[in-house]
Amino acid sequence: MTADPSPRPQRPAAWYVVTTDGLRLDGAFATRDEAAQGQRTAIARLRASMAQGTFTEAEISAKEAAVVVGFGVLVGPQQRFEPAEPA
C-alpha cells in the first residue's frame, strides 16, 4: 500500500511548494530557501507546459500566482497540505 490511510500521518512538518488550494507540487524541503528554489522550478515547468497550450498570458500568470511556499504537514490519504507554524 503506497498511501497512508490514517487521517493524520505521523510526519514532521516541513517546507513545501503548494498551490493555494493545498495541493503539494514539490517537497518536503528542510529550509525555506530550498523550497523557494523548488517554487521557481515548479513555476518554470508550469509556464512551459501552459505556453504549449492555448492559455493566455493572464491565465498563466494567475496559475503562477497560486504556487506558493508553505510550512506544514501532509494529511489524509490524499496528502493535502495543512499549514503549521514554523518551530
GIQUIUR-V420717 format. One record per residue. N is the residue number from 1. RES is the residue in three letters. PHI is phi as a letter, one per 40 degrees, with the letter a starting at -180 (999 if undefined). Layout:
((N RES PHI) (N RES PHI))
This chain:
((1 MET 999) (2 THR c) (3 ALA c) (4 ASP c) (5 PRO c) (6 SER c) (7 PRO c) (8 ARG b) (9 PRO d) (10 GLN c) (11 ARG b) (12 PRO c) (13 ALA c) (14 ALA a) (15 TRP c) (16 TYR b) (17 VAL c) (18 VAL b) (19 THR c) (20 THR c) (21 ASP c) (22 GLY g) (23 LEU c) (24 ARG c) (25 LEU b) (26 ASP a) (27 GLY h) (28 ALA c) (29 PHE b) (30 ALA c) (31 THR b) (32 ARG c) (33 ASP c) (34 GLU c) (35 ALA c) (36 ALA c) (37 GLN c) (38 GLY c) (39 GLN c) (40 ARG c) (41 THR c) (42 ALA c) (43 ILE c) (44 ALA c) (45 ARG c) (46 LEU c) (47 ARG c) (48 ALA c) (49 SER c) (50 MET c) (51 ALA c) (52 GLN c) (53 GLY c) (54 THR b) (55 PHE c) (56 THR c) (57 GLU c) (58 ALA c) (59 GLU c) (60 ILE c) (61 SER c) (62 ALA c) (63 LYS c) (64 GLU c) (65 ALA c) (66 ALA c) (67 VAL c) (68 VAL b) (69 VAL b) (70 GLY a) (71 PHE b) (72 GLY i) (73 VAL b) (74 LEU c) (75 VAL b) (76 GLY g) (77 PRO c) (78 GLN c) (79 GLN f) (80 ARG c) (81 PHE c) (82 GLU b) (83 PRO c) (84 ALA a) (85 GLU c) (86 PRO c) (87 ALA c))
